């Protein structure tokens, strides 16, 4: 998902997406520890997407306070 798609999500949908991404990161890290991870760069991509979603969530919080 890119920034436009993340910004189009409602706050509830954004929280659900964050939960999905965190679960995916957990699964990827577990596979990495076991040695069965096929694409190690996928971990980096998921971490970046989590950061994007957290940034958008924080922007909304700060925008609501103004």
PDB file of N, CA, C, O and CB in Angstrom:
ATOM      1  N   UNK A   1       0.841  -1.183   0.000  1.00  0.00           N
ATOM      2  CA  UNK A   1       0.000   0.000   0.000  1.00  0.00           C
ATOM      3  C   UNK A   1       0.880   1.238   0.000  1.00  0.00           C
ATOM      4  O   UNK A   1       1.913   1.287   0.669  1.00  0.00           O
ATOM      5  CB  UNK A   1      -0.954   0.003   1.214  1.00  0.00           C
ATOM      6  N   UNK A   2       0.457   2.226  -0.755  1.00  0.00           N
ATOM      7  CA  UNK A   2       1.216   3.465  -0.748  1.00  0.00           C
ATOM      8  C   UNK A   2       0.525   4.472   0.177  1.00  0.00           C
ATOM      9  O   UNK A   2      -0.510   4.177   0.776  1.00  0.00           O
ATOM     10  CB  UNK A   2       1.357   4.035  -2.188  1.00  0.00           C
ATOM     11  N   UNK A   3       1.108   5.649   0.280  1.00  0.00           N
ATOM     12  CA  UNK A   3       0.603   6.650   1.208  1.00  0.00           C
ATOM     13  C   UNK A   3      -0.828   7.071   0.895  1.00  0.00           C
ATOM     14  O   UNK A   3      -1.629   7.265   1.810  1.00  0.00           O
ATOM     15  CB  UNK A   3       1.500   7.856   1.195  1.00  0.00           C
ATOM     16  N   UNK A   4      -1.157   7.216  -0.383  1.00  0.00           N
ATOM     17  CA  UNK A   4      -2.513   7.638  -0.752  1.00  0.00           C
ATOM     18  C   UNK A   4      -3.545   6.619  -0.279  1.00  0.00           C
ATOM     19  O   UNK A   4      -4.600   6.984   0.240  1.00  0.00           O
ATOM     20  CB  UNK A   4      -2.622   7.834  -2.275  1.00  0.00           C
ATOM     21  N   UNK A   5      -3.234   5.352  -0.463  1.00  0.00           N
ATOM     22  CA  UNK A   5      -4.168   4.301  -0.042  1.00  0.00           C
ATOM     23  C   UNK A   5      -4.298   4.275   1.475  1.00  0.00           C
ATOM     24  O   UNK A   5      -5.396   4.081   1.996  1.00  0.00           O
ATOM     25  CB  UNK A   5      -3.706   2.924  -0.558  1.00  0.00           C
ATOM     26  N   UNK A   6      -3.199   4.466   2.186  1.00  0.00           N
ATOM     27  CA  UNK A   6      -3.251   4.476   3.652  1.00  0.00           C
ATOM     28  C   UNK A   6      -4.032   5.681   4.161  1.00  0.00           C
ATOM     29  O   UNK A   6      -4.787   5.566   5.126  1.00  0.00           O
ATOM     30  CB  UNK A   6      -1.833   4.482   4.242  1.00  0.00           C
ATOM     31  N   UNK A   7      -3.859   6.826   3.527  1.00  0.00           N
ATOM     32  CA  UNK A   7      -4.577   8.035   3.953  1.00  0.00           C
ATOM     33  C   UNK A   7      -6.078   7.916   3.686  1.00  0.00           C
ATOM     34  O   UNK A   7      -6.879   8.558   4.365  1.00  0.00           O
ATOM     35  CB  UNK A   7      -4.015   9.270   3.233  1.00  0.00           C
ATOM     36  N   UNK A   8      -6.460   7.108   2.714  1.00  0.00           N
ATOM     37  CA  UNK A   8      -7.877   6.943   2.380  1.00  0.00           C
ATOM     38  C   UNK A   8      -8.602   6.056   3.397  1.00  0.00           C
ATOM     39  O   UNK A   8      -9.832   6.039   3.434  1.00  0.00           O
ATOM     40  CB  UNK A   8      -8.019   6.348   0.978  1.00  0.00           C
ATOM     41  N   UNK A   9      -7.858   5.328   4.211  1.00  0.00           N
ATOM     42  CA  UNK A   9      -8.477   4.437   5.182  1.00  0.00           C
ATOM     43  C   UNK A   9      -9.045   5.226   6.359  1.00  0.00           C
ATOM     44  O   UNK A   9      -8.513   6.268   6.743  1.00  0.00           O
ATOM     45  CB  UNK A   9      -7.464   3.401   5.677  1.00  0.00           C
ATOM     46  N   UNK A  10     -10.128   4.713   6.919  1.00  0.00           N
ATOM     47  CA  UNK A  10     -10.680   5.313   8.128  1.00  0.00           C
ATOM     48  C   UNK A  10      -9.758   4.962   9.300  1.00  0.00           C
ATOM     49  O   UNK A  10      -8.935   4.054   9.184  1.00  0.00           O
ATOM     50  CB  UNK A  10     -12.149   4.818   8.391  1.00  0.00           C
ATOM     51  N   UNK A  11      -9.884   5.664  10.416  1.00  0.00           N
ATOM     52  CA  UNK A  11      -9.021   5.349  11.566  1.00  0.00           C
ATOM     53  C   UNK A  11      -9.128   3.893  12.025  1.00  0.00           C
ATOM     54  O   UNK A  11      -8.125   3.286  12.401  1.00  0.00           O
ATOM     55  CB  UNK A  11      -9.364   6.260  12.724  1.00  0.00           C
ATOM     56  N   UNK A  12     -10.329   3.337  11.995  1.00  0.00           N
ATOM     57  CA  UNK A  12     -10.513   1.950  12.403  1.00  0.00           C
ATOM     58  C   UNK A  12      -9.819   1.003  11.421  1.00  0.00           C
ATOM     59  O   UNK A  12      -9.150   0.053  11.828  1.00  0.00           O
ATOM     60  CB  UNK A  12     -12.012   1.615  12.503  1.00  0.00           C
ATOM     61  N   UNK A  13      -9.988   1.274  10.122  1.00  0.00           N
ATOM     62  CA  UNK A  13      -9.336   0.449   9.105  1.00  0.00           C
ATOM     63  C   UNK A  13      -7.817   0.551   9.195  1.00  0.00           C
ATOM     64  O   UNK A  13      -7.108  -0.432   8.979  1.00  0.00           O
ATOM     65  CB  UNK A  13      -9.803   0.860   7.709  1.00  0.00           C
ATOM     66  N   UNK A  14      -7.318   1.750   9.518  1.00  0.00           N
ATOM     67  CA  UNK A  14      -5.881   1.945   9.662  1.00  0.00           C
ATOM     68  C   UNK A  14      -5.346   1.131  10.843  1.00  0.00           C
ATOM     69  O   UNK A  14      -4.276   0.530  10.752  1.00  0.00           O
ATOM     70  CB  UNK A  14      -5.556   3.438   9.848  1.00  0.00           C
ATOM     71  N   UNK A  15      -6.087   1.114  11.940  1.00  0.00           N
ATOM     72  CA  UNK A  15      -5.684   0.300  13.093  1.00  0.00           C
ATOM     73  C   UNK A  15      -5.684  -1.188  12.747  1.00  0.00           C
ATOM     74  O   UNK A  15      -4.788  -1.925  13.157  1.00  0.00           O
ATOM     75  CB  UNK A  15      -6.620   0.560  14.285  1.00  0.00           C
ATOM     76  N   UNK A  16      -6.684  -1.622  11.996  1.00  0.00           N
ATOM     77  CA  UNK A  16      -6.744  -3.026  11.575  1.00  0.00           C
ATOM     78  C   UNK A  16      -5.570  -3.365  10.667  1.00  0.00           C
ATOM     79  O   UNK A  16      -4.978  -4.438  10.787  1.00  0.00           O
ATOM     80  CB  UNK A  16      -8.072  -3.320  10.855  1.00  0.00           C
ATOM     81  N   UNK A  17      -5.234  -2.457   9.763  1.00  0.00           N
ATOM     82  CA  UNK A  17      -4.103  -2.680   8.853  1.00  0.00           C
ATOM     83  C   UNK A  17      -2.792  -2.764   9.635  1.00  0.00           C
ATOM     84  O   UNK A  17      -1.931  -3.588   9.328  1.00  0.00           O
ATOM     85  CB  UNK A  17      -4.024  -1.550   7.798  1.00  0.00           C
ATOM     86  N   UNK A  18      -2.648  -1.905  10.650  1.00  0.00           N
ATOM     87  CA  UNK A  18      -1.453  -1.947  11.494  1.00  0.00           C
ATOM     88  C   UNK A  18      -1.355  -3.280  12.232  1.00  0.00           C
ATOM     89  O   UNK A  18      -0.270  -3.851  12.348  1.00  0.00           O
ATOM     90  CB  UNK A  18      -1.466  -0.784  12.502  1.00  0.00           C
ATOM     91  N   UNK A  19      -2.472  -3.768  12.721  1.00  0.00           N
ATOM     92  CA  UNK A  19      -2.471  -5.054  13.421  1.00  0.00           C
ATOM     93  C   UNK A  19      -2.065  -6.183  12.469  1.00  0.00           C
ATOM     94  O   UNK A  19      -1.299  -7.070  12.845  1.00  0.00           O
ATOM     95  CB  UNK A  19      -3.865  -5.341  14.029  1.00  0.00           C
ATOM     96  N   UNK A  20      -2.579  -6.146  11.241  1.00  0.00           N
ATOM     97  CA  UNK A  20      -2.211  -7.158  10.242  1.00  0.00           C
ATOM     98  C   UNK A  20      -0.716  -7.101   9.929  1.00  0.00           C
ATOM     99  O   UNK A  20      -0.050  -8.132   9.839  1.00  0.00           O
ATOM    100  CB  UNK A  20      -3.028  -6.960   8.949  1.00  0.00           C
ATOM    101  N   UNK A  21      -0.199  -5.879   9.763  1.00  0.00           N
ATOM    102  CA  UNK A  21       1.216  -5.723   9.436  1.00  0.00           C
ATOM    103  C   UNK A  21       2.111  -6.196  10.573  1.00  0.00           C
ATOM    104  O   UNK A  21       3.145  -6.822  10.340  1.00  0.00           O
ATOM    105  CB  UNK A  21       1.524  -4.270   9.106  1.00  0.00           C
ATOM    106  N   UNK A  22       1.711  -5.894  11.800  1.00  0.00           N
ATOM    107  CA  UNK A  22       2.514  -6.337  12.946  1.00  0.00           C
ATOM    108  C   UNK A  22       2.512  -7.857  13.064  1.00  0.00           C
ATOM    109  O   UNK A  22       3.530  -8.458  13.410  1.00  0.00           O
ATOM    110  CB  UNK A  22       1.987  -5.711  14.246  1.00  0.00           C
ATOM    111  N   UNK A  23       1.377  -8.476  12.779  1.00  0.00           N
ATOM    112  CA  UNK A  23       1.308  -9.936  12.802  1.00  0.00           C
ATOM    113  C   UNK A  23       2.181 -10.525  11.698  1.00  0.00           C
ATOM    114  O   UNK A  23       2.869 -11.526  11.904  1.00  0.00           O
ATOM    115  CB  UNK A  23      -0.151 -10.414  12.645  1.00  0.00           C
ATOM    116  N   UNK A  24       2.147  -9.895  10.528  1.00  0.00           N
ATOM    117  CA  UNK A  24       2.973 -10.362   9.414  1.00  0.00           C
ATOM    118  C   UNK A  24       4.459 -10.233   9.750  1.00  0.00           C
ATOM    119  O   UNK A  24       5.249 -11.124   9.437  1.00  0.00           O
ATOM    120  CB  UNK A  24       2.645  -9.571   8.132  1.00  0.00           C
ATOM    121  N   UNK A  25       4.840  -9.120  10.389  1.00  0.00           N
ATOM    122  CA  UNK A  25       6.232  -8.926  10.793  1.00  0.00           C
ATOM    123  C   UNK A  25       6.648  -9.973  11.812  1.00  0.00           C
ATOM    124  O   UNK A  25       7.759 -10.499  11.750  1.00  0.00           O
ATOM    125  CB  UNK A  25       6.436  -7.520  11.368  1.00  0.00           C
ATOM    126  N   UNK A  26       5.762 -10.275  12.745  1.00  0.00           N
ATOM    127  CA  UNK A  26       6.047 -11.310  13.736  1.00  0.00           C
ATOM    128  C   UNK A  26       6.300 -12.650  13.057  1.00  0.00           C
ATOM    129  O   UNK A  26       7.258 -13.352  13.379  1.00  0.00           O
ATOM    130  CB  UNK A  26       4.888 -11.432  14.738  1.00  0.00           C
ATOM    131  N   UNK A  27       5.426 -12.994  12.111  1.00  0.00           N
ATOM    132  CA  UNK A  27       5.576 -14.263  11.383  1.00  0.00           C
ATOM    133  C   UNK A  27       6.871 -14.299  10.579  1.00  0.00           C
ATOM    134  O   UNK A  27       7.561 -15.318  10.542  1.00  0.00           O
ATOM    135  CB  UNK A  27       4.383 -14.485  10.450  1.00  0.00           C
ATOM    136  N   UNK A  28       7.192 -13.183   9.938  1.00  0.00           N
ATOM    137  CA  UNK A  28       8.425 -13.131   9.151  1.00  0.00           C
ATOM    138  C   UNK A  28       9.663 -13.269  10.042  1.00  0.00           C
ATOM    139  O   UNK A  28      10.617 -13.965   9.692  1.00  0.00           O
ATOM    140  CB  UNK A  28       8.493 -11.820   8.359  1.00  0.00           C
ATOM    141  N   UNK A  29       9.634 -12.599  11.193  1.00  0.00           N
ATOM    142  CA  UNK A  29      10.771 -12.704  12.113  1.00  0.00           C
ATOM    143  C   UNK A  29      10.923 -14.121  12.646  1.00  0.00           C
ATOM    144  O   UNK A  29      12.040 -14.599  12.844  1.00  0.00           O
ATOM    145  CB  UNK A  29      10.607 -11.727  13.277  1.00  0.00           C
ATOM    146  N   UNK A  30       9.806 -14.786  12.878  1.00  0.00           N
ATOM    147  CA  UNK A  30       9.868 -16.172  13.344  1.00  0.00           C
ATOM    148  C   UNK A  30      10.464 -17.074  12.261  1.00  0.00           C
ATOM    149  O   UNK A  30      11.296 -17.936  12.543  1.00  0.00           O
ATOM    150  CB  UNK A  30       8.460 -16.673  13.746  1.00  0.00           C
ATOM    151  N   UNK A  31      10.024 -16.859  11.014  1.00  0.00           N
ATOM    152  CA  UNK A  31      10.580 -17.641   9.907  1.00  0.00           C
ATOM    153  C   UNK A  31      12.071 -17.359   9.739  1.00  0.00           C
ATOM    154  O   UNK A  31      12.851 -18.263   9.438  1.00  0.00           O
ATOM    155  CB  UNK A  31       9.831 -17.330   8.599  1.00  0.00           C
ATOM    156  N   UNK A  32      12.456 -16.118   9.931  1.00  0.00           N
ATOM    157  CA  UNK A  32      13.865 -15.741   9.815  1.00  0.00           C
ATOM    158  C   UNK A  32      14.703 -16.448  10.871  1.00  0.00           C
ATOM    159  O   UNK A  32      15.812 -16.900  10.585  1.00  0.00           O
ATOM    160  CB  UNK A  32      14.029 -14.220   9.943  1.00  0.00           C
ATOM    161  N   UNK A  33      14.186 -16.546  12.081  1.00  0.00           N
ATOM    162  CA  UNK A  33      14.907 -17.201  13.171  1.00  0.00           C
ATOM    163  C   UNK A  33      15.071 -18.699  12.907  1.00  0.00           C
ATOM    164  O   UNK A  33      16.096 -19.291  13.245  1.00  0.00           O
ATOM    165  CB  UNK A  33      14.176 -16.978  14.501  1.00  0.00           C
ATOM    166  N   UNK A  34      14.064 -19.290  12.309  1.00  0.00           N
ATOM    167  CA  UNK A  34      14.103 -20.724  12.024  1.00  0.00           C
ATOM    168  C   UNK A  34      14.954 -21.011  10.794  1.00  0.00           C
ATOM    169  O   UNK A  34      15.510 -22.100  10.650  1.00  0.00           O
ATOM    170  CB  UNK A  34      12.685 -21.269  11.823  1.00  0.00           C
ATOM    171  N   UNK A  35      15.047 -20.024   9.911  1.00  0.00           N
ATOM    172  CA  UNK A  35      15.846 -20.199   8.708  1.00  0.00           C
ATOM    173  C   UNK A  35      15.039 -20.566   7.493  1.00  0.00           C
ATOM    174  O   UNK A  35      15.606 -20.992   6.486  1.00  0.00           O
ATOM    175  CB  UNK A  35      16.869 -21.232   8.934  1.00  0.00           C
ATOM    176  N   UNK A  36      13.723 -20.415   7.552  1.00  0.00           N
ATOM    177  CA  UNK A  36      12.888 -20.790   6.415  1.00  0.00           C
ATOM    178  C   UNK A  36      12.349 -19.578   5.649  1.00  0.00           C
ATOM    179  O   UNK A  36      11.418 -19.707   4.854  1.00  0.00           O
ATOM    180  CB  UNK A  36      11.734 -21.642   6.891  1.00  0.00           C
ATOM    181  N   UNK A  37      12.932 -18.415   5.887  1.00  0.00           N
ATOM    182  CA  UNK A  37      12.483 -17.201   5.204  1.00  0.00           C
ATOM    183  C   UNK A  37      13.065 -17.172   3.795  1.00  0.00           C
ATOM    184  O   UNK A  37      14.280 -17.247   3.612  1.00  0.00           O
ATOM    185  CB  UNK A  37      12.898 -15.928   5.996  1.00  0.00           C
ATOM    186  N   UNK A  38      12.183 -17.062   2.803  1.00  0.00           N
ATOM    187  CA  UNK A  38      12.615 -17.097   1.409  1.00  0.00           C
ATOM    188  C   UNK A  38      13.154 -15.752   0.943  1.00  0.00           C
ATOM    189  O   UNK A  38      14.155 -15.704   0.228  1.00  0.00           O
ATOM    190  CB  UNK A  38      11.467 -17.524   0.519  1.00  0.00           C
ATOM    191  N   UNK A  39      12.504 -14.654   1.338  1.00  0.00           N
ATOM    192  CA  UNK A  39      12.900 -13.328   0.882  1.00  0.00           C
ATOM    193  C   UNK A  39      13.168 -12.433   2.098  1.00  0.00           C
ATOM    194  O   UNK A  39      12.223 -11.887   2.667  1.00  0.00           O
ATOM    195  CB  UNK A  39      11.803 -12.707  -0.033  1.00  0.00           C
ATOM    196  N   UNK A  40      14.416 -12.272   2.506  1.00  0.00           N
ATOM    197  CA  UNK A  40      14.728 -11.471   3.687  1.00  0.00           C
ATOM    198  C   UNK A  40      14.377  -9.990   3.539  1.00  0.00           C
ATOM    199  O   UNK A  40      14.177  -9.300   4.538  1.00  0.00           O
ATOM    200  CB  UNK A  40      16.185 -11.601   4.004  1.00  0.00           C
ATOM    201  N   UNK A  41      14.300  -9.502   2.311  1.00  0.00           N
ATOM    202  CA  UNK A  41      13.963  -8.101   2.108  1.00  0.00           C
ATOM    203  C   UNK A  41      12.504  -7.797   2.429  1.00  0.00           C
ATOM    204  O   UNK A  41      12.128  -6.635   2.586  1.00  0.00           O
ATOM    205  CB  UNK A  41      14.263  -7.704   0.689  1.00  0.00           C
ATOM    206  N   UNK A  42      11.695  -8.824   2.525  1.00  0.00           N
ATOM    207  CA  UNK A  42      10.280  -8.624   2.849  1.00  0.00           C
ATOM    208  C   UNK A  42      10.122  -8.043   4.249  1.00  0.00           C
ATOM    209  O   UNK A  42       9.191  -7.277   4.496  1.00  0.00           O
ATOM    210  CB  UNK A  42       9.508  -9.949   2.738  1.00  0.00           C
ATOM    211  N   UNK A  43      11.015  -8.395   5.163  1.00  0.00           N
ATOM    212  CA  UNK A  43      10.975  -7.868   6.527  1.00  0.00           C
ATOM    213  C   UNK A  43      11.138  -6.356   6.490  1.00  0.00           C
ATOM    214  O   UNK A  43      10.405  -5.632   7.164  1.00  0.00           O
ATOM    215  CB  UNK A  43      12.076  -8.515   7.407  1.00  0.00           C
ATOM    216  N   UNK A  44      12.086  -5.888   5.715  1.00  0.00           N
ATOM    217  CA  UNK A  44      12.343  -4.455   5.597  1.00  0.00           C
ATOM    218  C   UNK A  44      11.124  -3.726   5.036  1.00  0.00           C
ATOM    219  O   UNK A  44      10.765  -2.653   5.521  1.00  0.00           O
ATOM    220  CB  UNK A  44      13.566  -4.204   4.706  1.00  0.00           C
ATOM    221  N   UNK A  45      10.490  -4.299   4.024  1.00  0.00           N
ATOM    222  CA  UNK A  45       9.318  -3.681   3.425  1.00  0.00           C
ATOM    223  C   UNK A  45       8.150  -3.573   4.386  1.00  0.00           C
ATOM    224  O   UNK A  45       7.447  -2.563   4.407  1.00  0.00           O
ATOM    225  CB  UNK A  45       8.901  -4.453   2.219  1.00  0.00           C
ATOM    226  N   UNK A  46       7.941  -4.613   5.181  1.00  0.00           N
ATOM    227  CA  UNK A  46       6.839  -4.598   6.145  1.00  0.00           C
ATOM    228  C   UNK A  46       7.118  -3.565   7.236  1.00  0.00           C
ATOM    229  O   UNK A  46       6.210  -2.856   7.668  1.00  0.00           O
ATOM    230  CB  UNK A  46       6.633  -6.006   6.770  1.00  0.00           C
ATOM    231  N   UNK A  47       8.371  -3.480   7.680  1.00  0.00           N
ATOM    232  CA  UNK A  47       8.717  -2.485   8.698  1.00  0.00           C
ATOM    233  C   UNK A  47       8.486  -1.071   8.182  1.00  0.00           C
ATOM    234  O   UNK A  47       8.015  -0.209   8.924  1.00  0.00           O
ATOM    235  CB  UNK A  47      10.175  -2.651   9.135  1.00  0.00           C
ATOM    236  N   UNK A  48       8.811  -0.828   6.925  1.00  0.00           N
ATOM    237  CA  UNK A  48       8.598   0.495   6.339  1.00  0.00           C
ATOM    238  C   UNK A  48       7.110   0.822   6.228  1.00  0.00           C
ATOM    239  O   UNK A  48       6.695   1.957   6.460  1.00  0.00           O
ATOM    240  CB  UNK A  48       9.256   0.576   4.961  1.00  0.00           C
ATOM    241  N   UNK A  49       6.314  -0.185   5.870  1.00  0.00           N
ATOM    242  CA  UNK A  49       4.877   0.058   5.761  1.00  0.00           C
ATOM    243  C   UNK A  49       4.261   0.334   7.129  1.00  0.00           C
ATOM    244  O   UNK A  49       3.355   1.158   7.243  1.00  0.00           O
ATOM    245  CB  UNK A  49       4.182  -1.138   5.104  1.00  0.00           C
ATOM    246  N   UNK A  50       4.742  -0.342   8.160  1.00  0.00           N
ATOM    247  CA  UNK A  50       4.276  -0.065   9.522  1.00  0.00           C
ATOM    248  C   UNK A  50       4.618   1.377   9.885  1.00  0.00           C
ATOM    249  O   UNK A  50       3.794   2.086  10.463  1.00  0.00           O
ATOM    250  CB  UNK A  50       4.912  -1.057  10.545  1.00  0.00           C
ATOM    251  N   UNK A  51       5.829   1.810   9.549  1.00  0.00           N
ATOM    252  CA  UNK A  51       6.247   3.180   9.854  1.00  0.00           C
ATOM    253  C   UNK A  51       5.369   4.193   9.118  1.00  0.00           C
ATOM    254  O   UNK A  51       4.997   5.219   9.689  1.00  0.00           O
ATOM    255  CB  UNK A  51       7.727   3.386   9.478  1.00  0.00           C
ATOM    256  N   UNK A  52       5.038   3.914   7.862  1.00  0.00           N
ATOM    257  CA  UNK A  52       4.162   4.814   7.111  1.00  0.00           C
ATOM    258  C   UNK A  52       2.802   4.935   7.779  1.00  0.00           C
ATOM    259  O   UNK A  52       2.276   6.036   7.948  1.00  0.00           O
ATOM    260  CB  UNK A  52       3.997   4.323   5.673  1.00  0.00           C
ATOM    261  N   UNK A  53       2.239   3.798   8.156  1.00  0.00           N
ATOM    262  CA  UNK A  53       0.912   3.792   8.780  1.00  0.00           C
ATOM    263  C   UNK A  53       0.943   4.511  10.128  1.00  0.00           C
ATOM    264  O   UNK A  53       0.023   5.263  10.448  1.00  0.00           O
ATOM    265  CB  UNK A  53       0.408   2.347   8.960  1.00  0.00           C
ATOM    266  N   UNK A  54       1.983   4.289  10.910  1.00  0.00           N
ATOM    267  CA  UNK A  54       2.111   4.968  12.212  1.00  0.00           C
ATOM    268  C   UNK A  54       2.246   6.475  12.023  1.00  0.00           C
ATOM    269  O   UNK A  54       1.697   7.252  12.804  1.00  0.00           O
ATOM    270  CB  UNK A  54       3.328   4.422  12.994  1.00  0.00           C
ATOM    271  N   UNK A  55       2.971   6.887  10.993  1.00  0.00           N
ATOM    272  CA  UNK A  55       3.141   8.315  10.715  1.00  0.00           C
ATOM    273  C   UNK A  55       1.808   8.953  10.361  1.00  0.00           C
ATOM    274  O   UNK A  55       1.486  10.034  10.853  1.00  0.00           O
ATOM    275  CB  UNK A  55       4.151   8.530   9.576  1.00  0.00           C
ATOM    276  N   UNK A  56       1.042   8.302   9.525  1.00  0.00           N
ATOM    277  CA  UNK A  56      -0.271   8.836   9.137  1.00  0.00           C
ATOM    278  C   UNK A  56      -1.195   8.897  10.344  1.00  0.00           C
ATOM    279  O   UNK A  56      -1.946   9.859  10.505  1.00  0.00           O
ATOM    280  CB  UNK A  56      -0.906   7.973   8.022  1.00  0.00           C
ATOM    281  N   UNK A  57      -1.144   7.887  11.183  1.00  0.00           N
ATOM    282  CA  UNK A  57      -1.960   7.871  12.398  1.00  0.00           C
ATOM    283  C   UNK A  57      -1.589   9.039  13.311  1.00  0.00           C
ATOM    284  O   UNK A  57      -2.464   9.704  13.866  1.00  0.00           O
ATOM    285  CB  UNK A  57      -1.788   6.534  13.146  1.00  0.00           C
ATOM    286  N   UNK A  58      -0.295   9.279  13.460  1.00  0.00           N
ATOM    287  CA  UNK A  58       0.173  10.371  14.311  1.00  0.00           C
ATOM    288  C   UNK A  58      -0.192  11.728  13.725  1.00  0.00           C
ATOM    289  O   UNK A  58      -0.563  12.637  14.468  1.00  0.00           O
ATOM    290  CB  UNK A  58       1.682  10.278  14.507  1.00  0.00           C
ATOM    291  N   UNK A  59      -0.096  11.881  12.417  1.00  0.00           N
ATOM    292  CA  UNK A  59      -0.488  13.128  11.769  1.00  0.00           C
ATOM    293  C   UNK A  59      -1.949  13.434  12.037  1.00  0.00           C
ATOM    294  O   UNK A  59      -2.315  14.583  12.286  1.00  0.00           O
ATOM    295  CB  UNK A  59      -0.231  13.057  10.265  1.00  0.00           C
ATOM    296  N   UNK A  60      -2.777  12.414  11.987  1.00  0.00           N
ATOM    297  CA  UNK A  60      -4.205  12.609  12.255  1.00  0.00           C
ATOM    298  C   UNK A  60      -4.435  13.023  13.700  1.00  0.00           C
ATOM    299  O   UNK A  60      -5.278  13.877  13.971  1.00  0.00           O
ATOM    300  CB  UNK A  60      -4.992  11.330  11.945  1.00  0.00           C
ATOM    301  N   UNK A  61      -3.693  12.426  14.633  1.00  0.00           N
ATOM    302  CA  UNK A  61      -3.826  12.798  16.044  1.00  0.00           C
ATOM    303  C   UNK A  61      -3.445  14.261  16.251  1.00  0.00           C
ATOM    304  O   UNK A  61      -4.153  14.998  16.937  1.00  0.00           O
ATOM    305  CB  UNK A  61      -2.950  11.890  16.930  1.00  0.00           C
ATOM    306  N   UNK A  62      -2.346  14.674  15.670  1.00  0.00           N
ATOM    307  CA  UNK A  62      -1.895  16.053  15.829  1.00  0.00           C
ATOM    308  C   UNK A  62      -2.823  17.031  15.119  1.00  0.00           C
ATOM    309  O   UNK A  62      -3.039  18.142  15.602  1.00  0.00           O
ATOM    310  CB  UNK A  62      -0.475  16.207  15.302  1.00  0.00           C
ATOM    311  N   UNK A  63      -3.369  16.630  13.979  1.00  0.00           N
ATOM    312  CA  UNK A  63      -4.291  17.483  13.257  1.00  0.00           C
ATOM    313  C   UNK A  63      -5.599  17.674  14.000  1.00  0.00           C
ATOM    314  O   UNK A  63      -6.211  18.738  13.913  1.00  0.00           O
ATOM    315  CB  UNK A  63      -4.558  16.915  11.896  1.00  0.00           C
ATOM    316  N   UNK A  64      -6.034  16.661  14.728  1.00  0.00           N
ATOM    317  CA  UNK A  64      -7.285  16.738  15.482  1.00  0.00           C
ATOM    318  C   UNK A  64      -7.135  17.646  16.706  1.00  0.00           C
ATOM    319  O   UNK A  64      -8.112  18.240  17.162  1.00  0.00           O
ATOM    320  CB  UNK A  64      -7.732  15.332  15.918  1.00  0.00           C
ATOM    321  N   UNK A  65      -5.932  17.752  17.227  1.00  0.00           N
ATOM    322  CA  UNK A  65      -5.706  18.570  18.424  1.00  0.00           C
ATOM    323  C   UNK A  65      -5.638  20.052  18.112  1.00  0.00           C
ATOM    324  O   UNK A  65      -5.843  20.882  18.997  1.00  0.00           O
ATOM    325  CB  UNK A  65      -4.432  18.144  19.111  1.00  0.00           C
ATOM    326  N   UNK A  66      -5.347  20.399  16.845  1.00  0.00           N
ATOM    327  CA  UNK A  66      -5.208  21.812  16.495  1.00  0.00           C
ATOM    328  C   UNK A  66      -6.508  22.503  16.357  1.00  0.00           C
ATOM    329  O   UNK A  66      -6.543  23.698  16.065  1.00  0.00           O
ATOM    330  CB  UNK A  66      -4.455  21.965  15.244  1.00  0.00           C
TER     331      UNK A  66
END
